[in-house]
Amino acid sequence: MSKQHWDATKIPDQQGKVIIVTGSTSGLGKEAVKTIAGKNAKVIMAVRNVDKGKEVVNEIKKEFKHADIDVRKLDLSNLSSIRAFTNVMVENYDRLDILINNAGIMFPPYSKTVDGFENQFGTNHLGHFALTGLLMPLLKKTEGSRIVVLSSLGHTMGKLDFEDLNWEARKYDTQKAYGDSKLANLYFTYELARRLKREGDHPRITAAHPGWTATDLQRNSAFMSGMNRFFAQRVHMGVLPTLRAAFDEEAKAGDFFGPSKLMNMRGYPVAHSSNKLSYDETIARELWQRSEEMTGIKF
């Protein structure tokens, strides 16, 4: 994995492939859809705001006239919405080549999802856990399928409290809650990679983070928005770790991709390690069990 300048030109033609990108009306997800559609894949934009999604499609088609993009309603903070979305996928598609779990929220005030979960943990982790589980049959029947989970450098702020996953007993710290959700993304990735290894790494699951990339995700942080001009890279660079995790044939199950320079905040994507805590298999197994209990979904 020594290639230092992996970019979107390395992605081969994706004709005939079906690819889902969650949270794709702006930022990294929107950029991923544009790039993938330009490679001739069938792209499903899984989004909360369908009207905004359709505006994005019209924008992309100005550049890629024949882009094949389907916009579907998906609210990852609502298990009923996740089930409805996956039912539509199973009814309308006989294959799923890549699932890119991109959507996320960062640093909002305290709130709970429809199902009673702390919003960041419920959306960023549990929502994608449920989505992946319900789409697993479709992924397993598709040869060479892939799953990509988007984490963050913010995972280093995380330390799960299994006695209070929904922040009902502790004073809420939105940054730590975000870190918990991004650490949970990595526990999920590494644990699913271990489980799938018994089945020949199929589908293959990888993770990615965008370093410091200027997106709408930072709207709840005045500090990050203010520091963007000093540290942030543009979205066409920030999306490259996700794309490499999804399309690089040399990527191994459990690889974690991020920028190569400035403490992994900027630059072309390479595989590197997450923090030591993220590799704790005991915590990962506990989280897996809790996630199944909370969502009611078993893989």
C-alpha angles and dihedrals in degrees: 000000000000097000105122100189107048110158141160093282086073091066111100125219110293099200110157094016123124116213131180122205116186121210095017107151093095145005121008095355094053091048091049092052092050093050095045094045087052087058090059099252124143102249125199113201105208103199144154094225109052094181091055088047091056090051089055090051091053090050093050092048090060086067100030106033095187097043111147106215129158120195116212132178115250127161108185091195090065122064092200090057090049091052091047091051094048091047089056091049094050092047096048105033133052094194142034115193102177134013113195110195095201106141120107148147126221134203101344121159114270115289139138132237122245088267095051101259125135101268102240095043091042095050104032098040114012094041093054092040089057094042093051092047094052092046094046095097090056092046092048093053091052114084114234095008122168139203122204122193118197113219129163144227081253088079085088088070091058131101115158120229105203090191091061111021091151096050094240097136101034131066104263118255108185094196094052090045089054090049089051091053093049092046087050088055089060095045087053093048096048095042093048089048089055092048094047092048087078087060097048097271092292116178095024114225125202136165135221143182129200099223109220106339125164108242141139087265089083096059092107093055117070089183095055093043090051094048094048092094090058103041113010125105122208122266095253087064096037092058094055096086089055092048093047090050088052102042113020106108090205092060112114128213108276096020115148116211128199142142117303103220143056095028090317092302099111141020141050117332125268134165113260140154129277119218123298095254092059091065095057103124095193092058091044092054091047091050090048091054092046091047091053090049094047096046099032088228124125124190 
